[in-house]
């Protein structure tokens, strides 16, 4: 991984799902709808002054969304923040920086 660059995509873990679940209400508020299916599939990370998580999430049928979630450094004690997202993605769309 390049300094400041993103890691390779990896299968989602239970920690990744927990992060996705924590920002789900933020996404639902921005989208104006609820998601019955919200399953993290894969993720990349980027170390900054904290960590950016780029997470591919299955939201039902053949629909996927890409989330960018910021996790601050532990001593800052801040909640996870949904800093961006991309909708209308497919299972095979590559996770990229956005």
C-alpha positions as CSV (number, residue, x, y, z in Angstrom):
1,X,0.0,0.0,0.0
2,X,1.3,3.5,-0.9
3,X,1.5,6.0,1.9
4,X,-1.9,7.6,1.9
5,X,-3.2,5.2,-0.8
6,X,-5.9,2.6,-0.3
7,X,-5.3,-1.0,0.5
8,X,-6.3,-3.9,-1.8
9,X,-10.0,-4.9,-1.6
10,X,-10.6,-7.6,1.0
11,X,-13.7,-9.6,2.0
12,X,-15.8,-7.8,4.6
13,X,-15.3,-8.9,8.2
14,X,-17.6,-8.7,11.2
15,X,-15.9,-5.4,12.1
16,X,-16.6,-4.0,8.6
17,X,-20.3,-5.0,9.0
18,X,-20.4,-3.3,12.4
19,X,-19.0,-0.1,10.8
20,X,-21.6,-0.3,8.0
21,X,-24.4,-0.9,10.5
22,X,-23.3,2.1,12.6
23,X,-23.5,4.5,9.6
24,X,-26.7,2.9,8.1
25,X,-29.0,5.5,9.8
26,X,-26.9,8.4,8.3
27,X,-27.3,6.9,4.8
28,X,-31.0,6.2,5.2
29,X,-31.5,9.8,6.3
30,X,-29.6,11.1,3.2
31,X,-31.4,8.7,0.9
32,X,-34.8,9.2,2.5
33,X,-35.5,5.5,2.6
34,X,-34.7,2.4,4.7
35,X,-32.7,-0.6,3.6
36,X,-34.0,-4.0,4.6
37,X,-30.8,-5.6,3.3
38,X,-27.5,-4.0,4.3
39,X,-24.7,-6.5,4.0
40,X,-21.0,-5.5,3.8
41,X,-19.4,-7.5,1.0
42,X,-15.8,-6.1,0.7
43,X,-13.7,-3.1,1.8
44,X,-10.6,-1.1,1.4
45,X,-8.9,1.1,4.0
46,X,-6.9,4.3,3.8
47,X,-4.8,5.5,6.7
48,X,-5.0,9.2,7.2
49,X,-5.4,11.0,10.5
50,X,-7.6,8.1,11.4
51,X,-8.9,5.6,8.8
52,X,-11.2,5.9,5.8
53,X,-13.1,2.7,5.1
54,X,-14.5,2.2,1.6
55,X,-17.2,-0.4,1.9
56,X,-19.2,-2.2,-0.8
57,X,-22.7,-2.9,0.7
58,X,-25.4,-5.1,-0.8
59,X,-28.7,-3.3,-0.3
60,X,-31.1,-5.8,-1.9
61,X,-31.8,-7.4,-5.3
62,X,-28.8,-6.6,-7.6
63,X,-28.2,-3.2,-6.0
64,X,-25.0,-2.2,-4.2
65,X,-23.7,1.0,-2.7
66,X,-20.2,2.2,-2.0
67,X,-19.7,3.9,1.4
68,X,-16.8,6.1,2.6
69,X,-16.7,6.0,6.4
70,X,-14.2,7.9,8.5
71,X,-13.1,6.4,11.8
72,X,-11.1,8.9,13.9
73,X,-8.1,8.1,16.0
74,X,-9.1,6.4,19.3
75,X,-8.1,9.3,21.6
76,X,-10.4,11.6,19.7
77,X,-13.5,9.6,20.8
78,X,-15.6,10.7,17.9
79,X,-18.5,8.7,16.3
80,X,-18.1,7.1,12.8
81,X,-18.9,9.5,10.0
82,X,-20.4,8.7,6.6
83,X,-18.3,11.1,4.5
84,X,-19.6,10.0,1.1
85,X,-21.4,7.3,-0.8
86,X,-22.1,6.1,-4.4
87,X,-25.4,4.5,-5.3
88,X,-26.4,2.5,-8.4
89,X,-23.4,0.1,-8.1
90,X,-23.2,-3.5,-9.1
91,X,-21.6,-6.5,-7.5
92,X,-18.7,-6.3,-9.9
93,X,-18.0,-2.5,-9.7
94,X,-14.5,-1.9,-8.2
95,X,-14.2,0.0,-5.0
96,X,-12.3,3.1,-5.8
97,X,-11.3,6.3,-3.9
98,X,-14.1,8.9,-4.0
